[in-house]
Amino acid sequence: MQWYVKVLQNYTGFQGRAARTEYWMFVLFNVIVSIVLSIVESVTHLGSYLTGIYSLAVLLPSLAVGARRLHDTGRSGWWLLLSIIPLIGAIILLIYTVQDSQESENQYGPNPKLEFTK
């Protein structure tokens, strides 16, 4: 839960780097919340209003943490535009986001793994 809150607090922070743990915990929590909201909508016959509102609410934080995750691998956040390309773009972004951090400081900042060990 702390990873999710950390990303939401830094929702406009497109600078810096995000470790794999931060990124994937945020994605996991979003998937869980979306599933729960879908079940609630299904049971109450609400349509997809709740998931739509939730998706809009986390759009900017999702883009920000995605850009920071790409920064951690040494890539520009503009690589997120690959998601426009059906299937291939998603596969490439998946590969980029599961890669390990660059060991040392890069142009986007210090390695976030080193901050956790302090």
C-alpha positions in Angstrom: 0.0 0.0 0.0 2.9 2.4 0.7 4.1 2.1 -2.9 0.6 3.0 -4.2 0.4 6.1 -1.9 4.0 7.1 -2.7 3.1 7.2 -6.5 -0.2 9.1 -5.8 1.7 11.7 -3.8 4.2 12.2 -6.6 1.5 12.2 -9.3 3.0 15.0 -11.3 6.6 13.9 -10.8 7.9 12.9 -14.3 11.5 13.6 -13.2 13.7 11.1 -11.5 13.6 7.3 -11.4 11.2 4.6 -10.1 12.4 1.2 -9.0 10.8 -1.9 -10.3 9.2 -2.6 -7.0 7.5 0.9 -6.9 6.2 0.5 -10.5 5.0 -3.1 -10.3 3.3 -2.7 -6.8 1.4 0.3 -8.2 0.3 -1.7 -11.2 -0.7 -4.7 -9.0 -2.8 -2.4 -6.7 -4.4 -0.8 -9.8 -5.4 -4.3 -11.1 -6.8 -5.4 -7.8 -8.8 -2.2 -7.4 -10.1 -2.4 -11.0 -11.2 -6.0 -10.4 -13.0 -5.1 -7.2 -14.7 -2.2 -8.9 -15.8 -4.4 -11.8 -17.3 -6.9 -9.5 -19.2 -4.2 -7.6 -20.4 -2.8 -10.9 -21.5 -6.2 -12.0 -23.4 -6.9 -8.8 -25.1 -3.5 -8.6 -25.7 -3.1 -12.4 -24.0 0.3 -12.4 -22.4 0.0 -15.8 -18.7 0.9 -16.0 -18.9 4.2 -14.2 -16.8 3.4 -11.2 -14.0 1.8 -13.2 -14.1 4.8 -15.7 -13.8 7.3 -12.9 -11.0 5.3 -11.2 -9.1 5.0 -14.5 -9.3 8.7 -15.1 -8.2 9.4 -11.5 -5.0 7.3 -11.8 -4.2 8.2 -15.4 -1.7 11.0 -14.6 0.0 9.0 -11.7 0.3 6.0 -14.0 2.0 8.0 -16.8 4.3 9.6 -14.2 5.4 6.3 -12.7 5.8 4.8 -16.1 8.0 7.6 -17.3 10.1 7.3 -14.1 10.4 3.6 -14.6 11.7 4.1 -18.1 14.1 6.7 -16.7 15.4 4.0 -14.4 16.3 1.9 -17.3 18.0 4.8 -19.1 15.2 5.6 -21.5 13.2 8.7 -22.1 9.6 8.8 -20.8 8.5 9.4 -24.4 8.9 5.6 -24.9 5.4 5.4 -23.3 4.1 6.4 -26.7 4.9 2.9 -27.9 1.6 1.9 -26.2 -0.2 3.4 -29.1 1.1 0.5 -31.3 -1.3 -2.4 -30.7 0.3 -5.5 -29.1 3.9 -4.9 -30.2 4.1 -1.6 -28.3 2.8 -3.3 -25.1 5.3 -6.1 -25.4 8.2 -3.7 -25.9 7.1 -1.6 -22.9 6.7 -4.8 -20.8 10.3 -5.8 -21.6 11.6 -2.3 -20.7 9.7 -2.1 -17.4 10.9 -5.6 -16.2 14.6 -4.7 -16.9 16.8 -4.0 -14.0 17.9 -0.5 -13.0 21.0 1.0 -14.4 23.6 0.4 -11.7 25.0 3.9 -11.4 23.5 7.4 -11.6 22.2 8.3 -15.0 20.9 11.5 -16.6 17.6 11.1 -14.7 19.1 10.9 -11.2 20.6 8.4 -8.7 19.7 4.7 -8.6 16.6 4.3 -6.4 17.8 0.9 -5.2 20.6 2.6 -3.4 18.2 4.9 -1.6 16.4 1.9 -0.1 19.6 0.4 1.3 20.4 3.5 3.4 
